[in-house]
């Protein structure tokens, strides 16, 4: 089984218009497209730098993708696409900031699975995870890799599962935070393997097993 994280760039739009296109990657995030008539009425875009908000620290998957895509977009559009890292609350801080930005296309938001998960994890969001944004493009797929410290007495997945079952609750899995793809992947693995362990948040954007 391969767990895939699909990164999506999202831009805020004032109101949903014709041509709704739902996008699924674990959960519905939603998309809405501009009509050709409204696009024709818009001035040339962009005429100034574009802000790309990333809800995770530098070096994380979303940040790396944004910094790869940004320069290419700048080459194509002739304006800088500037990455702005706004971390906190599983990416919802960045999403809220983008949701309340002017709906003029000059604020983009790089999101992944955590954006969809946030709607079910948080009850006090100041934005609608589906309807406050318009999807622009899927830009990356990031596979998840299971890693363990070499000192752990397990050399493959089968041995890891057996070890976890022999000591319920003693084995911990580190994740990037609640709602992150590493957190959800870990929870799915635990459920499928029938094991009990603690999922712990770490400052680093990587997952690792500890005992």
C-alpha positions in Angstrom: 0.0 0.0 0.0 1.3 3.5 -0.9 0.1 6.5 1.1 0.1 9.6 -1.2 0.0 13.2 -0.2 -1.4 15.5 -2.9 -0.4 19.1 -2.6 -2.8 21.7 -4.0 -2.3 25.4 -4.6 -5.5 27.3 -3.6 -6.4 30.9 -4.3 -9.3 32.7 -2.6 -12.2 33.8 -4.7 -14.9 36.2 -3.6 -17.9 34.0 -4.4 -18.3 30.5 -5.9 -19.3 30.7 -9.6 -20.4 28.4 -12.3 -18.4 25.2 -12.9 -17.9 23.8 -9.4 -15.4 21.0 -9.5 -14.9 18.9 -6.3 -11.4 17.6 -5.6 -10.9 14.6 -3.3 -7.6 13.8 -1.5 -8.8 12.1 1.7 -11.6 14.7 2.0 -13.5 17.2 -0.1 -11.8 20.6 -0.3 -13.8 22.1 -3.2 -13.0 24.1 -6.3 -14.6 26.9 -8.2 -13.7 28.3 -11.6 -13.9 31.8 -13.0 -16.2 32.0 -16.1 -14.7 33.1 -19.4 -16.8 36.3 -19.4 -15.5 37.4 -16.0 -11.9 36.5 -17.0 -12.2 38.7 -20.0 -13.1 41.6 -17.9 -10.1 41.2 -15.6 -6.9 43.3 -16.3 -3.7 41.4 -17.1 -2.5 39.2 -14.3 -0.2 39.6 -12.4 0.9 43.2 -12.4 2.7 42.9 -9.0 4.3 40.2 -6.8 2.1 37.3 -5.7 2.2 36.1 -2.1 2.3 32.3 -1.6 1.3 31.4 2.0 2.6 28.1 3.4 1.3 26.9 6.7 4.4 24.9 7.7 8.0 25.6 8.5 10.8 26.0 5.9 12.1 22.6 4.8 8.7 20.8 5.1 7.0 19.2 2.1 4.6 22.1 1.4 7.5 24.7 1.7 9.8 22.8 -0.6 7.1 22.4 -3.2 6.2 26.1 -3.0 9.9 27.1 -3.4 10.2 24.8 -6.5 7.0 25.9 -8.1 7.3 29.6 -7.2 10.3 30.4 -9.4 8.8 28.6 -12.4 5.6 30.5 -12.0 7.6 33.7 -11.8 9.3 32.8 -15.1 5.9 32.2 -16.7 4.1 35.2 -15.4 6.9 37.8 -15.1 6.3 38.6 -11.5 7.8 37.2 -8.3 5.9 34.6 -6.4 7.0 35.1 -2.8 6.8 32.3 -0.2 5.4 33.4 3.2 5.7 30.8 6.0 2.9 31.3 8.5 3.0 28.3 10.8 0.7 27.2 13.6 -2.4 25.1 14.4 -1.8 22.4 11.8 -1.8 24.9 8.9 -5.1 26.6 9.9 -3.3 29.9 10.8 -2.2 30.2 7.2 -5.6 29.1 5.8 -7.4 31.8 7.9 -4.9 34.4 6.7 -5.5 33.5 3.1 -9.3 33.2 3.5 -9.5 36.8 4.7 -7.1 38.3 2.1 -8.5 40.4 -0.7 -9.9 38.0 -3.4 -7.8 39.4 -6.1 -5.5 36.5 -7.0 -2.4 38.0 -5.3 -2.6 35.7 -2.3 -2.2 32.0 -2.9 -2.2 29.2 -0.3 -0.2 26.0 -0.6 -2.1 23.2 1.2 -2.2 19.4 1.4 -4.1 16.8 3.3 -4.1 18.7 6.6 -6.3 21.4 5.0 -9.1 18.9 4.3 -8.6 17.2 7.8 -8.8 20.6 9.6 -12.6 20.8 9.0 -13.1 17.7 11.1 -10.4 18.4 13.7 -11.3 22.0 14.6 -14.7 23.4 15.6 -13.8 27.1 15.7 -12.3 27.8 12.3 -12.9 31.4 11.0 -13.2 30.2 7.5 -14.9 27.5 5.4 -12.3 25.0 4.4 -14.3 24.2 1.2 -16.1 27.3 0.1 -13.6 30.1 1.1 -11.2 29.0 -1.6 -10.9 28.2 -5.3 -8.6 25.3 -6.4 -6.0 26.3 -8.9 -3.9 23.2 -9.5 -2.6 20.0 -8.0 1.2 20.4 -8.0 2.8 17.5 -6.3 2.4 14.0 -4.9 4.6 13.2 -1.8 4.9 9.5 -0.8 5.2 8.7 2.9 8.1 6.5 4.1 8.1 4.5 7.3 11.5 4.9 9.1 12.9 3.6 12.4 16.0 4.1 14.5 18.6 1.4 13.6 18.7 0.4 17.2 15.0 -0.7 17.2 14.9 -4.5 17.2 12.7 -4.6 14.0 14.2 -5.0 10.5 10.9 -4.9 8.5 7.2 -4.0 8.9 6.2 -7.4 10.1 8.8 -7.4 12.9 7.7 -3.8 13.8 4.1 -4.9 14.1 5.0 -7.9 16.2 7.1 -5.7 18.4 4.3 -3.2 18.9 1.8 -6.0 19.7 4.2 -7.5 22.3 4.4 -4.1 24.2 1.1 -2.3 23.7 1.4 1.5 24.2 5.2 1.3 24.5 6.0 2.2 20.9 5.6 5.8 19.8 5.3 7.3 16.4 6.4 10.9 15.8 4.4 13.1 13.5 4.4 16.7 12.2 1.3 17.5 14.2 -2.4 16.8 14.4 -4.0 16.5 11.0 -0.7 16.3 9.2 -0.2 13.6 6.6 2.3 11.9 8.8 -0.2 11.9 11.7 -3.0 10.5 9.6 -0.7 7.9 7.9 0.4 6.8 11.4 -3.1 6.4 12.6 -4.1 4.5 9.5 -1.1 2.2 9.9 -2.0 1.5 13.6 -5.6 0.7 12.7 -4.7 -1.6 9.8 -2.0 -3.4 11.9 -4.1 -3.6 15.0 -1.6 -2.1 17.3 -1.7 0.5 20.1 0.9 3.2 20.3 1.2 6.9 21.1 1.4 9.4 18.2 3.6 12.3 19.4 4.1 15.7 17.7 7.7 16.7 17.0 9.2 20.0 15.8 10.9 18.4 12.8 8.7 17.7 9.8 9.5 14.0 9.6 8.2 10.9 11.3 10.2 8.3 13.2 9.4 5.4 15.5 10.8 5.4 19.0 10.8 2.9 21.9 
